[in-house]
Amino acid sequence: MPPTGVKPTILVVDDEPMVVEVVQRYLVREGYRVVTASTGQEAFARATDAESPPSLVVLDVMLPGMDGVEVCRKLRAEAHLSMPIILLTARGEERDRISGLSIGADDYVVKPFSPGELVARVKAQLRRVQLDIRPPRPDGHLHGGEVTLDPRQRICEANGKPITLTPIEFDLLHHLMEHSGEVLSRDDLLDSVWDPSFEGDPSTVTVHVRRLREKIEPDPDRPSHIKTVWGLGYKFDPSVGS
């Protein structure tokens, strides 16, 4: 997030000028600064601009040249950027939505969409990156086996190494650790971690759990912390390494 008093910058990426114009108008009305791009290459360049990085990216999947899913992948895997990314997808692009979530997108909005709904999603994602989004425990940290979270500074360490998490990944891990040992269904996690306006299905939780395991587990295929309780949901096991 930008310093207090500075308007967050939203990067809006779409090759349809009318979509860009409408989204930009609604975001500016809410007080955001908006920059735009119409191709994947341009989007990547603007998102990685060290002098003026965006606070959030609204990214269409269907772009000429490099598509939105590939832009998302490069921003996460190559540029190691953690700002929220909201995908814009057509109704029939379920595979693209799952692909986007798997490689680092935080949310998606299905076209045609209400500009007001998109603004609400933007606000929800930006709230996630505020340092005091949730009150910390008395010692300021959450500990579980080889994982430590600092909720105030939103820092994660696993197996003695700093881990870069997206805002939604951090909130999901935070919620699991706050309820260590409890079995939480995918619906429970969807209701508790995602914004109430989010209309995704429980498979969204599955994708994000997989992403978390790839980051914090020594062997993601045999997780020692985020355990699957078949038919019920997931639980965080704090006993490992304790």
C-alpha positions in Angstrom: 0.0 0.0 0.0 1.2 3.6 -0.6 2.0 5.9 2.3 -0.9 7.4 4.2 -2.4 10.2 2.2 -1.2 8.9 -1.1 -3.9 7.6 -3.5 -3.5 3.9 -4.4 -2.6 3.4 -8.0 -4.7 0.8 -9.9 -3.4 -0.7 -13.1 -6.3 -1.6 -15.4 -5.4 -3.9 -18.3 -7.9 -4.6 -21.1 -7.7 -4.4 -24.9 -11.3 -3.1 -25.0 -11.2 0.7 -24.8 -14.8 0.9 -23.6 -14.1 -1.4 -20.7 -11.0 0.5 -19.7 -12.9 3.8 -19.9 -15.8 2.6 -17.7 -13.6 1.0 -15.1 -11.3 3.9 -14.9 -14.2 6.4 -14.4 -15.6 4.3 -11.5 -12.2 3.9 -9.8 -11.3 7.6 -10.2 -14.6 8.5 -8.7 -13.6 6.5 -5.6 -10.4 8.4 -5.3 -7.9 6.0 -6.9 -5.2 6.9 -9.4 -5.5 4.8 -12.5 -3.0 3.8 -15.2 -3.9 1.6 -18.1 -2.5 -0.9 -20.5 -3.9 -2.8 -23.5 -1.4 -5.6 -24.1 0.3 -8.1 -21.9 3.7 -6.7 -22.6 2.7 -3.2 -21.7 0.9 -4.5 -18.5 4.1 -6.3 -17.3 6.2 -3.2 -17.9 3.8 -0.9 -16.0 3.4 -3.4 -13.1 7.2 -3.7 -12.7 7.9 0.0 -12.9 10.0 0.5 -9.8 9.4 4.2 -9.7 5.6 4.0 -9.8 4.4 0.5 -9.0 0.6 -0.1 -8.8 -1.1 -1.0 -5.6 -3.3 -3.5 -7.4 -3.8 -4.9 -11.0 -7.1 -5.5 -12.7 -6.1 -7.8 -15.5 -8.1 -9.2 -18.4 -7.3 -12.8 -19.4 -7.9 -12.4 -23.1 -5.1 -10.0 -24.3 -3.3 -9.9 -27.6 0.2 -11.4 -27.5 0.9 -12.4 -23.9 -2.4 -13.2 -22.3 -3.4 -12.2 -18.7 -2.6 -15.6 -17.2 0.9 -15.4 -18.5 1.3 -11.8 -17.2 0.1 -13.0 -13.8 2.6 -15.9 -13.8 5.5 -13.6 -14.8 4.6 -11.0 -12.1 4.6 -13.7 -9.4 7.3 -16.1 -10.5 9.8 -13.8 -12.3 9.2 -10.4 -10.8 8.2 -11.7 -7.3 5.6 -9.0 -6.9 2.8 -9.5 -4.3 0.3 -6.8 -5.1 -3.2 -8.1 -5.5 -4.3 -9.2 -9.0 -7.9 -9.4 -10.0 -8.6 -11.3 -13.2 -11.3 -10.3 -15.7 -12.6 -13.5 -17.4 -15.4 -14.4 -19.8 -18.1 -16.6 -18.4 -16.9 -19.8 -20.2 -13.2 -19.5 -19.2 -13.3 -21.6 -16.0 -10.0 -23.2 -17.0 -8.3 -19.8 -17.3 -9.7 -18.7 -13.9 -8.3 -21.8 -12.2 -5.0 -21.4 -14.0 -4.9 -17.7 -12.9 -5.6 -18.6 -9.3 -3.1 -21.4 -9.3 -0.2 -19.1 -10.3 -1.0 -16.1 -8.1 -4.2 -14.2 -8.9 -6.2 -13.2 -5.8 -9.7 -12.9 -7.2 -11.6 -12.9 -10.5 -14.6 -11.1 -11.9 -16.7 -12.6 -14.7 -17.6 -10.5 -17.7 -20.0 -8.9 -18.2 -19.7 -7.4 -14.8 -21.0 -4.5 -12.7 -18.4 -1.7 -12.4 -19.7 -1.3 -8.8 -18.9 -4.9 -8.1 -15.4 -4.6 -9.4 -14.8 -1.5 -7.3 -16.0 -3.4 -4.2 -13.5 -6.2 -5.1 -10.7 -3.7 -5.4 -11.5 -2.2 -2.1 -11.6 -5.6 -0.4 -8.2 -6.6 -1.8 -6.6 -3.3 -0.8 -7.9 -3.7 2.7 -6.0 -7.0 2.9 -2.6 -5.3 2.4 -3.1 -3.0 5.4 -0.7 -4.0 8.1 -3.2 -4.0 10.9 -6.0 -5.9 9.0 -6.3 -8.3 11.9 -5.2 -7.9 15.6 -2.1 -9.9 16.5 -1.8 -12.2 19.4 -0.3 -10.7 22.6 3.3 -11.5 21.5 2.6 -10.1 18.1 3.4 -13.4 16.3 1.8 -16.7 15.4 4.0 -19.8 15.7 3.3 -23.3 14.4 6.1 -25.8 13.9 8.4 -24.4 11.3 6.1 -21.4 10.4 6.0 -18.0 12.0 3.7 -15.1 11.1 4.0 -11.5 12.1 0.5 -10.2 11.5 1.4 -6.6 12.2 4.1 -6.4 9.5 2.5 -9.3 7.5 5.8 -11.2 7.4 6.0 -15.0 7.0 9.0 -17.3 7.7 9.0 -21.0 7.1 11.8 -23.4 7.7 14.0 -20.5 8.7 13.5 -18.6 5.4 11.4 -15.5 4.6 8.4 -16.4 2.4 6.6 -14.0 0.0 2.9 -14.4 0.2 0.1 -12.6 -1.7 -2.4 -10.9 0.5 -5.0 -13.6 0.2 -2.4 -16.3 0.9 -1.3 -14.5 4.0 -4.9 -14.2 5.3 -5.6 -17.8 4.5 -2.5 -19.0 6.4 -3.3 -16.6 9.2 -6.8 -18.0 9.6 -5.6 -21.6 9.6 -2.9 -20.8 12.2 -5.3 -18.9 14.4 -7.4 -22.1 14.4 -4.6 -24.5 14.7 -5.8 -28.1 15.1 -9.3 -27.3 14.1 -10.8 -28.8 10.9 -12.1 -26.0 8.7 -14.2 -26.8 5.7 -13.7 -25.1 2.3 -17.0 -23.3 2.8 -15.8 -22.1 6.3 -12.6 -20.8 4.8 -14.4 -19.2 1.9 -16.8 -17.4 4.3 -14.1 -16.3 6.7 -11.1 -15.4 4.5 -12.6 -14.1 1.3 -14.7 -10.9 1.1 -18.5 -11.5 1.5 -19.0 -10.2 -2.0 -16.8 -12.9 -3.5 -18.9 -15.4 -5.5 -16.2 -18.0 -6.1 -16.8 -21.7 -5.4 -14.9 -23.9 -2.9 -12.4 -25.0 -5.5 -10.9 -21.5 -5.1 -9.9 -22.5 -1.6 -8.3 -25.7 -2.9 -6.2 -23.8 -5.4 -4.9 -21.4 -2.7 -4.2 -24.1 -0.2 -2.0 -25.8 -2.9 -0.2 -22.5 -3.5 0.5 -22.1 0.2 1.8 -25.7 0.5 4.2 -25.0 -2.4 5.6 -22.1 -0.4 5.8 -23.3 3.2 6.0 -27.1 3.0 9.3 -28.8 2.5 7.4 -31.4 0.4 4.1 -30.0 -0.9 2.9 -33.5 -1.9 3.3 -34.7 1.7 2.4 -31.6 3.7 3.4 -31.6 7.3 1.5 -28.4 8.3 -1.6 -27.8 6.2 -3.3 -31.2 6.4 -6.2 -32.4 4.4 -8.9 -34.1 6.4 -10.7 -36.1 3.7 -14.3 -35.3 3.3 -14.2 -32.4 5.8 -11.6 -29.8 5.0 -8.2 -28.6 6.1 -6.4 -28.0 9.4 -3.1 -26.5 10.4 -0.9 -28.9 12.4 1.4 -26.8 14.7 3.2 -29.8 16.2 5.8 -30.3 13.5 9.2 -29.1 14.6 7.8 -27.9 17.9 
